[in-house]
Structures are given as C-alpha cells and as structure tokens.
C-alpha cells in the first residue's frame, strides 16, 4: 500500500540522518512519530471507519453514539504539538523560485508541486522498490544505508538543505498526504527558518487535515495519509474490536497486532 511505502521511505531518511539532524527533528516535535512501531495496514478497519464518517457531525457514527478524534488523541498517538502558532500563511500561486532557493529542486513555473521521485532521490532514496525475499527490516536498513551516503554529515548549508527536503517529504507524503504522486510545496514558506518550525501547532493542523480528508467524498472508502492515527484511535476507543493490543504506556501508545487479529480470529 502506498501509505505504508511512504512511511517506510520517510523513516529510512530519518534513520539515515546523523545524530545532530535527528536531534533537530526531535526539537521540532516530530521525533515521537518515528518511534511508533511499524504496523500492518488494517484495510478492513479503516474502510469500515470511513463508511461510518458523518460529514455533518464531523464524527464517526455508531449505533451507540459518536466517536470524534480529538487533539488529545493526536497528542497521545503521534506526539505532535497541539499548542503554538497556527499552521497557516499565504498560499503562493507558484512555488518555483521558493523551491529552487530552499530545496534546490525543480518545480515547474505556475506549479505548486515538486516531483516525488526527484524529492526522494535528493535524499538518496534511489531504487526504492522492495527486493524479492527481502524482509521489512532488511528493506528499511538497505534504504537507510543508501540514503546515508547522500546526506551531509556535519552542520552547514547542505545539512539545512537535506533537512528541508526531508520535512517536505515527511509533511507532503506522510503527515498531510493527499491523493496523487507529486508533493505539494504549501508548507515550504514555514520551513525557511528551520529554527521556527517547532513553534507551530502541527497537531492541530494534522487533525484538521484528517477531518478534511474524511469529509472529502462520500464515495471514498479509504483514507490517505498517516494511517496509524485512525487505526490506533479505533484501538483506543473501540477495544471491543480486539484488533490491536496497546502494550506500552507513555505519550505514544503502540498498537501491536495480536496473533488472533493477524490470523483473522478473535
């Protein structure tokens, strides 16, 4: 599934970063997402949730009442900050000059999209297809190893360039993903001063994006973006489903699929 592949690519780039870069990502409030254990995409669950979304109520409607994802859920599941400056600003009709200056990547004039492949390759994520017989751990380790060769090992202008490229991939293909292949540059103005990135309430924007995506079309039966959020939200609020086991206490609950759930039992 594309959502899972996107998560693997972003995680590989994060793991490839030298320690000082990972510390910067932590300071921005994004680090806890990369400590969430990888989990299987529960298509049946997400499709069932999607079919229960009530656009007028902005909630999941069940026979016994409504379930509304909250900022508390966002904080507990993703660790994203739900306080700070609003994630908003001027939307440019064209991001060509900004993308050239801040990303050193091509964006067509009159466009707000950066090609996904060019963005991935700028982070050393070449030939990202999974090899036959390769386990998930082996796949992730290979991607991180290859990516590491292309990333700056010391602070400086190149390291800032790497970090902006990573954040555009992370925000555009994972946290605020939309349907389609290219990556939107809409967050790029907020990334010009990397020292200010951690001051934004990314969790609030994330929840608004979830609501917007769920309400986009009644004909859609799946969701794009960071799929673990809705899965873990269901595990938290609908324990009778017995589809996951939250085994770790702390800020970020980890959803582990039980053997019964994997085999289809329970």
Buried (B, 14 or more C-beta within 10 A) or exposed (E): EEBBBBBBBBBBBBBBBBEEBBEBBBEBBBBBBBEBEEBEBBEEBBBBBBEBBBEEEBBBBEEEEEBBBEBEBBBBBBBBBBEBEEBEEEEBEBBBEBBEEBBEBEBBEEBBBBBBEBBBBBBBBEEBEBEEEEEEEEBBBBBBEBBBEBBBEEEEEEBBBBBBBBBBBBBBBBBBBBEEEBBBBBBBBBBEEBEEBBBBBBBBBBBEBBBEBBBBEEEBEBBBBBBBBBBBBBBBBBEEBEBBBEEEEEEBBBBBBBEEBEEEEE
